[in-house]
Amino acid sequence: MAIGRSASKQVQAVLADSSPMMLTAMSEHFQRDRRFSLVSTMATAEGFLATVMRIGVDVGVIDWNLPKLGGQRLLEVLRDHPGAPRVVVYSDDPHGDVARRAMAAGAAGFCSRSGSAEQLLNTAEEVAAGKMVFPFLDIRSLATDPVNRLTKRERGMLEALANGRTNKELAREFSLSVNTVKFHLSNLYQKLDVRNRAQAIAFYYSARLDLDRRPGPEGA
């Protein structure tokens, strides 16, 4: 059993997958395993989000290509809610890119569909206990990526900069004073290790193009 979890306390789980067959198979495994209490299943990211925001659960297992938001956007939304469950992404990942992107977006674990059902169950239990579970992925390398040090607001500002916004336009868009915008931009430049707006914009397009070139499934 997971460390810190009493023998009588089951892990409350919610599952979301766009494939009815996969969802049925996962449900059967979680229902048979006494470590878990399966709270709900759904086929969309919106359904998952509505459920976990209404009902407190320990862990969610999601398909990376969930309609309509997609796994990446769903994780980014959940990341801003302290009461959200820890999430395992359960997906095909032939190139190793989905696991990296899932971790960057806020997932706590990844399990490949090519693995066994027991691997998925064990991953869900470990994630519910507070662990980060990303087999074959060096978690330390993600921490060195400057983009992952940005706050949600700083990410938004970086994208707005790349779209040509001035400081006054940023102030209006983010409901801030111009001086506060300058403060956030200063922090942004420092985190990206750039010196000015032009370099930050160049960094943005370089990072986006690098991501676009990486192989992986669509819909994120």
C-alpha positions as CSV (number, residue, x, y, z in Angstrom):
1,M,0.0,0.0,0.0
2,A,1.1,3.6,-0.5
3,I,3.1,5.2,2.3
4,G,1.0,7.4,4.5
5,R,-2.3,5.9,3.4
6,S,-4.2,3.7,5.9
7,A,-5.2,0.2,4.8
8,S,-8.9,1.1,5.0
9,K,-8.5,4.3,2.9
10,Q,-9.1,3.6,-0.8
11,V,-7.8,5.9,-3.5
12,Q,-10.6,7.9,-5.0
13,A,-10.2,7.7,-8.8
14,V,-11.8,9.3,-11.9
15,L,-11.1,8.0,-15.4
16,A,-11.4,9.8,-18.7
17,D,-10.8,8.4,-22.1
18,S,-12.2,9.1,-25.6
19,S,-12.3,5.4,-26.5
20,P,-15.4,3.5,-25.0
21,M,-13.5,0.2,-25.2
22,M,-10.5,1.6,-23.4
23,L,-12.7,3.3,-20.8
24,T,-14.6,0.1,-20.1
25,A,-11.4,-1.9,-19.8
26,M,-9.8,0.6,-17.4
27,S,-13.0,0.8,-15.3
28,E,-13.0,-3.0,-14.8
29,H,-9.4,-3.0,-13.6
30,F,-9.9,-0.2,-11.1
31,Q,-13.2,-1.7,-9.9
32,R,-11.6,-5.1,-9.2
33,D,-8.6,-3.6,-7.4
34,R,-9.3,-3.1,-3.7
35,R,-6.9,-0.2,-3.5
36,F,-9.2,2.0,-5.4
37,S,-12.7,3.4,-5.3
38,L,-13.8,4.3,-8.9
39,V,-15.9,7.5,-8.5
40,S,-16.7,8.3,-12.1
41,T,-15.8,7.9,-15.8
42,M,-16.2,10.2,-18.7
43,A,-15.2,10.6,-22.4
44,T,-14.3,14.3,-22.5
45,A,-11.9,16.7,-20.9
46,E,-14.8,19.0,-20.0
47,G,-16.6,16.2,-18.3
48,F,-13.5,15.3,-16.3
49,L,-13.0,18.9,-15.3
50,A,-16.6,19.4,-14.2
51,T,-16.5,16.2,-12.1
52,V,-13.2,16.7,-10.3
53,M,-14.0,20.4,-9.5
54,R,-17.3,19.2,-8.0
55,I,-16.1,16.1,-6.2
56,G,-12.8,15.8,-4.4
57,V,-10.8,12.8,-5.6
58,D,-7.2,11.6,-5.1
59,V,-6.2,10.8,-8.7
60,G,-7.4,11.2,-12.2
61,V,-6.3,9.1,-15.2
62,I,-6.7,10.8,-18.6
63,D,-6.1,10.1,-22.3
64,W,-3.7,12.7,-23.7
65,N,-6.1,13.3,-26.7
66,L,-9.3,13.9,-24.8
67,P,-11.8,16.0,-26.7
68,K,-12.3,18.9,-26.8
69,L,-9.7,20.6,-24.7
70,G,-7.0,18.0,-25.0
71,G,-4.9,16.6,-22.2
72,Q,-2.3,19.4,-22.2
73,R,-4.9,22.2,-21.9
74,L,-6.8,20.3,-19.3
75,L,-3.7,19.8,-17.1
76,E,-2.9,23.5,-17.4
77,V,-6.4,24.4,-16.2
78,L,-6.2,22.0,-13.3
79,R,-2.8,23.3,-12.3
80,D,-4.4,26.6,-11.2
81,H,-6.8,24.8,-8.8
82,P,-5.2,23.8,-5.5
83,G,-8.0,21.2,-4.8
84,A,-7.6,19.4,-8.2
85,P,-6.5,15.8,-8.2
86,R,-3.1,14.6,-9.2
87,V,-3.2,13.3,-12.7
88,V,-1.8,10.3,-14.6
89,V,-1.6,10.6,-18.4
90,Y,-2.3,7.2,-19.9
91,S,-1.4,7.3,-23.6
92,D,0.6,5.9,-26.5
93,D,4.0,7.6,-26.6
94,P,6.3,6.0,-29.3
95,H,8.7,8.9,-29.4
96,G,8.8,9.8,-25.7
97,D,7.4,13.3,-26.3
98,V,3.9,13.0,-24.7
99,A,5.4,12.1,-21.3
100,R,7.7,15.2,-21.3
101,R,4.9,17.5,-22.4
102,A,2.5,16.0,-19.9
103,M,5.0,16.6,-17.0
104,A,5.6,20.2,-18.2
105,A,1.8,20.8,-18.3
106,G,1.3,19.6,-14.7
107,A,0.8,15.8,-14.8
108,A,2.1,13.9,-11.8
109,G,2.6,10.6,-13.7
110,F,2.7,8.9,-17.1
111,C,1.9,5.3,-18.1
112,S,2.1,3.9,-21.6
113,R,-0.8,2.0,-23.0
114,S,1.7,-0.6,-24.1
115,G,2.4,-1.5,-20.5
116,S,0.3,-3.9,-18.3
117,A,-2.8,-3.0,-16.4
118,E,-0.9,-3.5,-13.2
119,Q,1.6,-0.9,-14.2
120,L,-1.2,1.6,-14.6
121,L,-2.8,0.7,-11.2
122,N,0.6,1.0,-9.5
123,T,1.3,4.3,-11.1
124,A,-2.1,5.7,-10.0
125,E,-1.5,4.5,-6.5
126,E,2.0,6.1,-6.3
127,V,0.8,9.4,-7.8
128,A,-2.1,9.5,-5.3
129,A,0.5,9.0,-2.5
130,G,2.4,12.1,-3.7
131,K,5.1,10.7,-6.0
132,M,6.1,11.8,-9.5
133,V,6.1,8.8,-11.8
134,F,7.7,9.2,-15.2
135,P,9.5,6.0,-16.3
136,F,12.5,6.6,-18.6
137,L,12.2,10.4,-18.2
138,D,14.8,12.5,-16.4
139,I,12.7,14.8,-14.2
140,R,15.7,16.9,-13.4
141,S,16.1,17.9,-17.1
142,L,12.6,19.5,-17.2
143,A,13.5,21.8,-14.3
144,T,16.3,23.3,-16.5
145,D,13.9,24.4,-19.2
146,P,13.4,28.2,-18.7
147,V,9.7,28.0,-19.9
148,N,8.8,25.8,-17.0
149,R,9.9,28.5,-14.5
150,L,7.4,31.0,-15.9
151,T,4.1,31.7,-14.1
152,K,0.8,31.5,-16.1
153,R,0.8,35.3,-16.4
154,E,4.4,35.4,-17.6
155,R,3.6,32.8,-20.2
156,G,0.7,34.9,-21.4
157,M,2.8,38.0,-21.5
158,L,5.5,36.2,-23.5
159,E,2.9,35.2,-26.1
160,A,1.4,38.7,-26.1
161,L,4.9,40.1,-26.7
162,A,5.4,37.8,-29.6
163,N,2.1,39.1,-31.0
164,G,3.4,42.7,-31.0
165,R,1.7,44.1,-27.9
166,T,3.1,47.3,-26.4
167,N,3.5,47.8,-22.7
168,K,0.3,49.9,-22.6
169,E,-1.6,47.2,-24.5
170,L,-0.2,44.6,-22.1
171,A,-1.4,46.7,-19.2
172,R,-5.0,46.8,-20.6
173,E,-5.0,43.1,-21.5
174,F,-3.8,41.9,-18.1
175,S,-5.6,44.7,-16.0
176,L,-2.3,46.0,-14.7
177,S,-0.5,49.3,-14.4
178,V,2.3,50.0,-16.9
179,N,4.8,49.9,-14.1
180,T,3.6,46.5,-13.0
181,V,3.9,45.3,-16.5
182,K,7.5,46.4,-16.6
183,F,8.1,44.6,-13.3
184,H,6.7,41.3,-14.7
185,L,8.6,41.7,-17.9
186,S,11.8,42.2,-16.0
187,N,11.2,38.9,-14.1
188,L,10.3,37.3,-17.4
189,Y,13.6,38.4,-19.0
190,Q,15.6,37.2,-16.0
191,K,14.0,33.7,-16.1
192,L,14.6,33.3,-19.8
193,D,18.1,34.7,-19.5
194,V,17.4,37.4,-22.1
195,R,18.0,41.1,-22.0
196,N,15.2,42.7,-23.8
197,R,11.9,42.4,-25.6
198,A,13.4,41.4,-29.0
199,Q,15.4,38.6,-27.4
200,A,12.3,37.4,-25.5
201,I,10.3,37.3,-28.7
202,A,13.1,35.4,-30.5
203,F,13.1,32.9,-27.6
204,Y,9.4,32.4,-27.9
205,Y,9.5,31.6,-31.6
206,S,12.5,29.4,-31.1
207,A,10.8,27.4,-28.3
208,R,7.6,27.1,-30.3
209,L,9.3,25.9,-33.5
210,D,11.3,23.4,-31.5
211,L,8.1,22.0,-30.0
212,D,6.4,21.9,-33.4
213,R,9.2,19.9,-34.8
214,R,9.0,17.2,-32.1
215,P,7.1,14.1,-33.2
216,G,3.9,13.3,-31.2
217,P,0.1,13.1,-31.4
218,E,-2.0,16.0,-32.5
219,G,-4.7,17.7,-30.5
220,A,-2.8,19.1,-27.6
